[in-house]
Amino acid sequence: MNEIKIKRIYEQTVLSDGYRILVDRIWPRGLTKEKAKIYSWKKEIAPSTELRCWFGHNSERFPEFVEKYEEELRVNRESYLFKDECEELLLLDNITFVFAAKSLNENNAAVLKRWVFRNINNILL
């Protein structure tokens, strides 16, 4: 099986990225669609504007952000459709969730990646 990766959208695109999916609600500053080279933009599964503004990329709030974002994913029908789409795409190639946040570890893409794997694994067991 292929893998899900996460990567800042401003990093260089490489072939091993596979399907690049933007998982932010807002388009990244200073980036054209051509330069972004994304397969799709899934703003409907990104953290809500309220949650994103509350978090503000404050490391002290990250654990609570994870809980709140996972709850948003849990009650969002689009999240499960996205998980199904990821399962299908993984049969063909890698997937890279791209995001604009500066932190490589404390961002919505990292949370989304864990959530997708947890939900794929629950179905496969």
C-alpha positions in Angstrom: 0.0 0.0 0.0 1.1 3.5 -0.7 1.4 6.1 2.0 -0.1 9.4 3.2 2.5 12.2 3.6 2.2 15.7 4.9 4.1 18.7 3.4 4.1 22.4 3.4 2.6 23.6 0.2 5.6 26.0 -0.3 8.0 23.1 -0.5 9.2 21.8 -3.8 6.8 19.3 -5.5 8.4 15.9 -6.2 7.0 12.9 -8.1 6.8 10.8 -4.9 4.2 13.3 -3.6 1.6 11.5 -5.6 -1.8 13.1 -5.3 -1.4 16.5 -3.6 -4.4 17.5 -1.7 -4.7 21.0 -0.1 -6.3 20.5 3.3 -6.6 24.2 4.4 -9.8 26.2 4.4 -8.0 29.3 3.0 -5.8 29.4 -0.2 -2.1 29.9 0.7 -0.8 33.4 0.3 1.3 34.2 -2.8 0.8 30.9 -4.5 -0.8 30.3 -7.9 -2.8 27.2 -8.7 -0.3 26.3 -11.3 2.6 26.4 -8.8 0.6 24.6 -6.1 0.2 21.5 -8.3 -2.7 20.1 -6.3 -5.0 17.3 -7.3 -7.9 18.7 -5.2 -8.7 21.3 -2.5 -10.7 19.9 0.4 -11.6 23.0 2.4 -14.8 21.4 3.6 -12.8 19.1 5.9 -10.4 21.7 7.1 -10.8 23.1 10.7 -13.7 25.6 11.0 -12.8 29.2 10.8 -13.7 29.6 14.5 -11.4 26.7 15.5 -8.5 27.9 13.3 -8.7 31.4 14.7 -8.9 30.1 18.3 -5.9 27.9 17.8 -3.8 30.6 16.2 -0.9 28.1 15.9 -0.3 28.4 19.6 1.7 25.3 20.7 0.1 25.4 24.1 -3.4 25.0 22.5 -2.4 22.2 20.1 -3.6 19.3 22.3 -7.0 20.9 22.7 -7.0 21.8 19.0 -6.5 18.1 18.2 -9.5 17.1 20.2 -11.7 19.8 18.8 -10.7 19.2 15.2 -11.2 15.5 15.5 -14.7 16.2 16.9 -15.4 18.4 13.8 -14.2 15.6 11.6 -16.3 13.0 13.4 -19.5 14.9 12.9 -18.7 16.0 9.3 -20.1 13.7 6.6 -17.6 15.1 4.2 -14.8 13.7 6.3 -15.9 10.1 5.8 -16.3 10.7 2.0 -12.8 12.1 2.1 -11.5 9.0 4.0 -13.1 6.7 1.4 -11.5 8.8 -1.4 -8.1 8.4 0.3 -8.6 4.6 0.5 -9.1 4.5 -3.2 -6.3 6.9 -4.1 -3.9 4.9 -1.9 -4.4 1.9 -4.2 -2.9 3.9 -7.0 -0.2 6.2 -5.5 1.0 8.2 -2.5 -1.1 11.0 -1.2 0.3 14.2 0.2 -1.8 16.5 2.4 -0.4 19.9 1.8 -0.9 22.8 4.2 0.4 26.4 4.7 1.2 26.4 8.5 4.8 26.9 9.5 4.9 24.0 12.0 5.6 20.6 10.5 4.1 18.8 13.5 1.4 21.0 15.0 -1.0 21.5 12.1 -4.3 20.3 10.8 -2.7 18.0 8.1 -1.0 16.0 10.8 -4.2 15.6 12.7 -6.1 14.7 9.6 -3.5 12.1 8.6 -3.9 10.3 11.9 -7.7 10.6 11.7 -7.8 9.1 8.2 -5.5 6.2 9.2 -7.5 5.4 12.3 -10.7 5.3 10.4 -9.3 3.3 7.5 -7.8 0.8 10.0 -11.2 0.5 11.9 -12.8 -0.6 8.7 -10.1 -3.0 7.7 -10.0 -4.8 11.0 
